[in-house]
Amino acid sequence: MRILLVGDYPRDPRLGSTKVLTKLHEEFRELGHTCDLLLSDDIGAAPRQFHLHQAFGPVAAWRAVARACKARGPYDVVDVASAEGLWIASLGRRSVGGAAVVSRSNGLEHLNYRRMLDDAAAGLAAKPWTRRWFHPAVRLSQVSAAARAADRLLLPNDGDRAFALERKWKPAAEIDVVPHGVSARFLDSSPLPDAPRGGGILFCGTWTPVKGVTYLAEAFSRLIRSGRTVNLTVLGGAVPEGEIRSAFPSDARPFLTVRDRVPEDEVMASYRRHDVLAWPSTYEGFGMVVVEAMSQRLPVVATPVGCAASLVVPERTGLLVPARDPAALAAALDRLLADRTLAARCAETAFEQVRGMTWTRTAERTLDVYTKAIAASRPGR
């Protein structure tokens, strides 16, 4: 099969959406398929102004795909992320050499927009005019139009699928859910049963309101003031350490460890060293950190967003708490820290649940989606 993956993402495989496409690119080639990848630098930076770039991004993506088809020959499938697929799908298969078109979302922007509105209502973010009308009128309408026009819609979780069905973007039979995977080494190098713990609470991710960090800081402060002297490690916050520390009251800061982004080996070591993962996000497209932690038998306390909504089964594979509820988050963290029997049971069950979630499996399921898209676009082939 000849496949073209397209996404207006920076060429940095550490970033979530870029990582999805680069991992699929690698896996498709390993499975014997021809696969090319177009990212932001291939699509082009013009126009440079952010909102104009968003408005005209789908045109630039279509032109980049047309150039790729001309230079490298026709593809069987063009798999294009988000709004950038608008013109590729809308202009028809002739514009891309007869390829089937799959519209991909690594997290629906409509649901993230709802989260931004909630952040503004909670006083965590500003709500300028660009977010009041430009974003829904331009960007979100492009995303939904691309989804409707494509041969199939590919989503990472059941919550996004329910939203797409509610909006009538596509019939149920034309929407596929394929979860993301984790690097095989996370599953091949599982920790020994007696691996040392004791590192306390781990938060792994960018320090930003979408990750629920305001509520994490308050929950951790509650734990410290209740007499629970436990450490919290913030790993890979991607902002200055002082900004992270300033989110916590002075009595909690002595129990706080802040670390920059580290290589994958050290991330795995952190999952194995700590006692519980705090994942209080208010929105996630998928949330690969949850799967990675579960693969290392680290008990998880999460909000029901992204993959956590289906993977974290209360008291079986972890604990779920409502979003934006620091009291519930503190209570759940305290419970897993205190009840080691529950923590151990959740850790083992969680590992069994995610042990098959490799990128190879994700690629194989994605190829099934492509086969259906080709069959729909070219009956008899």
C-alpha positions as CSV (number, residue, x, y, z in Angstrom):
1,M,0.0,0.0,0.0
2,R,1.2,3.5,-0.8
3,I,0.4,5.9,2.1
4,L,0.9,9.6,2.6
5,L,0.6,11.0,6.2
6,V,0.0,14.7,6.5
7,G,-0.1,16.9,9.6
8,D,0.7,20.6,10.2
9,Y,2.9,19.7,13.2
10,P,6.5,20.7,14.1
11,R,9.1,18.1,13.2
12,D,9.7,17.2,16.9
13,P,8.8,13.5,17.7
14,R,8.6,14.3,21.4
15,L,5.4,16.3,20.8
16,G,2.2,14.2,21.0
17,S,0.6,14.7,17.6
18,T,3.9,14.6,15.8
19,K,4.8,11.4,17.6
20,V,1.7,9.7,16.4
21,L,2.5,10.3,12.7
22,T,6.2,9.6,13.1
23,K,5.6,6.3,14.9
24,L,3.0,5.3,12.2
25,H,5.5,6.2,9.5
26,E,8.1,3.9,11.0
27,E,5.6,1.1,11.6
28,F,4.1,1.2,8.1
29,R,7.6,0.9,6.6
30,E,8.5,-1.9,8.9
31,L,5.3,-3.7,7.8
32,G,6.5,-3.4,4.1
33,H,4.4,-0.5,2.9
34,T,5.5,2.6,1.1
35,C,4.9,5.6,3.4
36,D,5.8,9.3,3.2
37,L,5.3,12.0,5.8
38,L,4.5,15.7,5.3
39,L,4.8,17.9,8.4
40,S,4.8,21.7,9.0
41,D,8.1,22.3,7.2
42,D,6.9,20.5,4.1
43,I,3.5,22.3,4.1
44,G,5.2,25.7,4.5
45,A,5.1,28.5,7.0
46,A,3.3,31.2,4.9
47,P,1.3,33.1,5.9
48,R,3.3,33.6,9.2
49,Q,0.6,35.4,11.2
50,F,-1.0,32.7,13.3
51,H,-4.7,33.2,12.5
52,L,-4.1,33.7,8.8
53,H,-2.0,30.5,8.8
54,Q,-4.9,28.6,10.4
55,A,-7.3,30.1,7.9
56,F,-5.2,29.2,4.8
57,G,-3.5,26.1,6.2
58,P,-5.9,23.7,4.4
59,V,-5.0,25.3,1.0
60,A,-1.3,25.0,1.8
61,A,-1.7,21.4,2.8
62,W,-3.6,20.6,-0.4
63,R,-0.8,22.2,-2.5
64,A,1.9,20.2,-0.6
65,V,0.0,17.0,-1.2
66,A,-0.4,17.8,-4.9
67,R,3.4,18.4,-5.1
68,A,4.1,15.1,-3.3
69,C,1.8,13.2,-5.7
70,K,3.5,14.7,-8.7
71,A,7.0,14.1,-7.4
72,R,6.5,10.6,-6.0
73,G,3.6,9.1,-7.9
74,P,0.0,8.4,-6.8
75,Y,-0.9,7.1,-3.3
76,D,-3.5,4.7,-2.3
77,V,-4.4,6.7,0.8
78,V,-3.8,10.2,2.1
79,D,-4.2,10.3,5.9
80,V,-4.5,14.0,6.8
81,A,-4.9,15.4,10.3
82,S,-7.5,17.9,11.4
83,A,-8.6,21.0,9.3
84,E,-5.7,20.5,6.9
85,G,-7.7,17.9,5.1
86,L,-10.5,20.3,4.1
87,W,-9.5,21.0,0.5
88,I,-7.8,17.6,0.0
89,A,-11.1,15.9,0.7
90,S,-13.5,18.5,-0.6
91,L,-11.9,18.8,-4.1
92,G,-12.2,15.1,-4.6
93,R,-9.9,12.2,-5.2
94,R,-8.8,13.5,-8.6
95,S,-6.9,16.3,-6.9
96,V,-4.8,13.8,-5.1
97,G,-4.2,11.2,-7.8
98,G,-7.3,9.1,-7.0
99,A,-6.2,8.3,-3.4
100,A,-8.8,7.6,-0.7
101,V,-8.8,10.3,1.9
102,V,-8.9,9.6,5.6
103,S,-9.5,12.6,8.0
104,R,-7.6,12.0,11.2
105,S,-8.0,13.7,14.6
106,N,-5.5,13.2,17.4
107,G,-8.0,15.0,19.6
108,L,-11.1,16.9,18.5
109,E,-10.5,20.7,18.5
110,H,-14.2,21.3,19.3
111,L,-13.8,19.5,22.6
112,N,-10.6,21.4,23.4
113,Y,-12.5,24.6,22.6
114,R,-15.1,23.7,25.2
115,R,-12.3,23.3,27.6
116,M,-10.9,26.7,26.8
117,L,-14.3,28.3,27.5
118,D,-14.4,26.5,30.8
119,D,-10.9,27.7,31.6
120,A,-12.0,31.3,30.8
121,A,-15.0,30.9,33.1
122,A,-12.8,29.6,35.9
123,G,-10.4,32.6,35.5
124,L,-7.5,30.5,34.2
125,A,-7.3,31.9,30.7
126,A,-8.2,35.0,28.8
127,K,-11.0,34.9,26.1
128,P,-10.0,37.3,23.4
129,W,-12.1,38.0,20.3
130,T,-10.0,35.4,18.3
131,R,-11.4,32.7,20.6
132,R,-14.9,34.2,20.8
133,W,-15.6,34.1,17.1
134,F,-12.6,33.5,14.8
135,H,-11.7,30.1,16.2
136,P,-15.2,28.5,16.0
137,A,-16.2,30.3,12.8
138,V,-13.0,29.5,10.9
139,R,-10.9,26.7,12.4
140,L,-13.6,24.5,13.9
141,S,-15.8,24.8,10.8
142,Q,-12.8,23.6,8.7
143,V,-12.3,20.6,11.0
144,S,-15.9,19.5,10.8
145,A,-16.1,20.1,7.0
146,A,-12.9,18.0,6.5
147,A,-14.4,15.2,8.5
148,R,-17.6,15.2,6.5
149,A,-15.9,15.3,3.1
150,A,-13.3,12.5,3.7
151,D,-13.9,8.8,2.9
152,R,-13.5,7.9,6.6
153,L,-13.0,9.6,9.9
154,L,-10.3,8.2,12.2
155,L,-10.4,9.1,15.9
156,P,-8.4,8.1,19.0
157,N,-11.1,7.5,21.6
158,D,-14.8,6.8,22.0
159,G,-15.6,10.2,23.5
160,D,-14.6,11.9,20.2
161,R,-16.6,9.4,18.2
162,A,-19.7,10.1,20.3
163,F,-19.2,13.8,19.6
164,A,-18.8,13.3,15.9
165,L,-22.0,11.1,15.8
166,E,-23.9,13.7,17.8
167,R,-22.9,16.4,15.3
168,K,-23.8,14.0,12.4
169,W,-20.5,14.5,10.7
170,K,-20.6,10.9,9.4
171,P,-22.6,7.7,9.7
172,A,-21.4,5.4,12.4
173,A,-20.1,2.9,9.8
174,E,-17.7,5.5,8.5
175,I,-16.1,6.4,11.8
176,D,-13.2,4.4,13.2
177,V,-11.6,4.5,16.6
178,V,-8.0,3.4,16.8
179,P,-6.1,4.1,20.1
180,H,-2.6,5.2,20.0
181,G,0.2,2.9,21.2
182,V,3.4,3.1,23.2
183,S,7.0,2.2,22.3
184,A,7.5,-1.5,22.5
185,R,10.3,-1.0,25.1
186,F,7.7,0.1,27.6
187,L,6.1,-3.3,27.3
188,D,9.2,-5.4,26.7
189,S,11.0,-4.1,29.7
190,S,8.4,-4.4,32.4
191,P,9.7,-3.8,35.9
192,L,10.5,-6.5,38.4
193,P,7.8,-7.2,41.0
194,D,10.1,-6.0,43.7
195,A,11.3,-2.8,41.9
196,P,11.8,-0.1,44.5
197,R,9.0,2.5,44.8
198,G,8.7,5.3,47.4
199,G,9.1,8.3,45.0
200,G,5.6,9.6,45.9
201,I,3.4,11.3,43.3
202,L,4.4,11.8,39.7
203,F,3.0,14.3,37.2
204,C,4.4,13.9,33.7
205,G,3.5,16.5,31.1
206,T,3.6,20.1,30.1
207,W,2.7,22.6,32.9
208,T,-0.3,24.2,31.4
209,P,-4.0,24.7,32.4
210,V,-5.3,22.0,30.0
211,K,-3.4,19.5,32.1
212,G,-5.3,20.5,35.2
213,V,-2.2,21.8,37.0
214,T,-4.1,24.5,38.9
215,Y,-6.2,21.7,40.5
216,L,-3.1,19.5,41.0
217,A,-1.3,22.3,43.0
218,E,-4.4,22.8,45.2
219,A,-4.8,19.0,45.7
220,F,-1.2,18.5,46.7
221,S,-1.4,21.5,49.1
222,R,-4.4,19.8,50.7
223,L,-2.4,16.6,51.2
224,I,0.6,18.4,52.8
225,R,-1.7,20.3,55.2
226,S,-3.5,17.1,56.1
227,G,-0.2,15.7,57.4
228,R,0.6,13.5,54.3
229,T,4.3,14.3,53.8
230,V,4.8,12.9,50.3
231,N,6.9,14.1,47.4
232,L,5.4,15.4,44.1
233,T,7.6,15.2,41.0
234,V,6.8,17.4,38.0
235,L,8.5,15.9,35.0
236,G,8.8,17.6,31.7
237,G,6.9,20.8,32.6
238,A,8.5,22.7,29.6
239,V,8.3,26.0,31.5
240,P,10.8,27.6,33.9
241,E,11.0,25.9,37.3
242,G,10.2,29.1,39.1
243,E,6.8,29.3,37.3
244,I,5.9,25.8,38.5
245,R,7.0,26.4,42.1
246,S,5.1,29.6,42.2
247,A,1.8,27.7,41.7
248,F,2.3,26.0,45.1
249,P,2.0,27.6,48.6
250,S,5.3,27.9,50.6
251,D,4.5,25.0,52.9
252,A,4.2,22.6,49.9
253,R,7.3,23.7,48.0
254,P,9.8,21.7,50.1
255,F,8.1,18.5,49.0
256,L,8.2,19.4,45.3
257,T,10.8,18.1,42.7
258,V,10.9,19.7,39.3
259,R,12.7,18.0,36.4
260,D,13.0,19.0,32.7
261,R,12.2,16.7,29.8
262,V,14.4,13.7,29.9
263,P,15.2,10.7,27.6
264,E,12.8,7.8,27.4
265,D,14.9,5.6,29.6
266,E,14.6,8.2,32.5
267,V,10.9,8.6,31.9
268,M,10.5,4.8,32.3
269,A,12.6,4.9,35.5
270,S,10.4,7.6,36.9
271,Y,7.3,5.6,36.3
272,R,8.9,2.7,38.2
273,R,10.2,4.8,41.0
274,H,7.1,6.6,42.0
275,D,4.0,5.4,43.8
276,V,1.1,7.0,41.9
277,L,0.5,9.0,38.7
278,A,-1.6,12.2,39.0
279,W,-3.3,12.9,35.7
280,P,-5.9,15.7,36.3
281,S,-6.3,16.9,32.7
282,T,-9.4,18.9,31.7
283,Y,-9.0,17.8,28.1
284,E,-6.9,15.2,26.3
285,G,-6.9,14.0,22.7
286,F,-5.5,10.6,23.9
287,G,-3.1,10.9,26.8
288,M,-0.2,8.5,26.1
289,V,1.3,9.2,29.6
290,V,-1.6,7.2,31.1
291,V,-0.8,4.1,29.0
292,E,2.9,4.5,29.6
293,A,2.4,4.6,33.4
294,M,0.1,1.6,33.3
295,S,2.6,-0.3,31.3
296,Q,5.1,0.2,34.1
297,R,2.6,-0.8,36.8
298,L,2.3,2.7,38.2
299,P,-1.2,3.2,39.8
300,V,-3.1,6.0,38.1
301,V,-5.5,8.7,39.4
302,A,-7.0,10.4,36.4
303,T,-9.9,12.5,35.1
304,P,-12.2,10.8,32.6
305,V,-10.7,12.4,29.5
306,G,-9.0,10.9,26.5
307,C,-8.0,7.3,26.8
308,A,-8.4,7.4,30.6
309,A,-12.2,7.4,30.2
310,S,-12.0,3.8,29.0
311,L,-8.7,2.5,30.3
312,V,-9.0,3.6,34.0
313,V,-11.7,1.4,35.5
314,P,-12.4,2.5,39.1
315,E,-10.8,0.3,41.7
316,R,-9.7,-2.2,39.0
317,T,-7.1,-0.4,36.9
318,G,-6.9,2.9,38.8
319,L,-9.1,5.7,40.3
320,L,-11.2,8.3,38.4
321,V,-12.0,11.7,39.7
322,P,-14.1,14.5,38.3
323,A,-12.2,17.2,36.4
324,R,-11.6,20.5,38.2
325,D,-12.2,18.9,41.6
326,P,-9.0,19.3,43.8
327,A,-10.7,17.8,46.9
328,A,-11.6,14.6,45.0
329,L,-8.1,14.4,43.5
330,A,-6.4,14.8,46.9
331,A,-8.7,12.1,48.4
332,A,-8.0,9.6,45.6
333,L,-4.2,10.2,45.7
334,D,-4.3,9.8,49.5
335,R,-6.2,6.6,49.2
336,L,-3.8,4.9,46.7
337,L,-0.8,6.1,48.8
338,A,-2.4,4.6,52.0
339,D,-3.9,1.4,50.6
340,R,-1.0,-0.5,49.1
341,T,-3.2,-3.6,48.4
342,L,-5.5,-1.6,46.2
343,A,-2.6,0.1,44.5
344,A,-0.9,-3.2,43.8
345,R,-4.1,-4.7,42.4
346,C,-4.8,-1.7,40.2
347,A,-1.2,-1.8,38.9
348,E,-1.2,-5.4,37.9
349,T,-4.7,-5.2,36.2
350,A,-3.7,-2.0,34.4
351,F,-0.6,-3.7,33.0
352,E,-2.6,-6.6,31.7
353,Q,-5.0,-4.1,30.1
354,V,-2.4,-2.2,28.1
355,R,0.2,-4.8,27.4
356,G,-1.0,-5.2,23.8
357,M,-1.2,-1.5,23.0
358,T,2.0,-1.2,20.9
359,W,2.5,1.1,17.9
360,T,2.6,-2.0,15.7
361,R,-0.9,-2.9,16.8
362,T,-2.0,0.7,16.2
363,A,-0.5,0.6,12.7
364,E,-2.2,-2.7,11.9
365,R,-5.6,-1.4,12.9
366,T,-5.0,1.8,11.0
367,L,-4.2,-0.3,7.8
368,D,-7.6,-1.9,8.3
369,V,-9.2,1.6,8.2
370,Y,-7.3,2.4,5.0
371,T,-8.5,-0.8,3.4
372,K,-12.1,0.2,4.1
373,A,-11.5,3.7,2.8
374,I,-10.0,2.3,-0.5
375,A,-12.9,-0.1,-0.9
376,A,-15.4,2.8,-0.5
377,S,-13.6,5.1,-2.8
378,R,-12.8,2.5,-5.5
379,P,-15.4,-0.3,-5.5
380,G,-14.1,-3.6,-6.7
381,R,-10.5,-2.8,-6.0
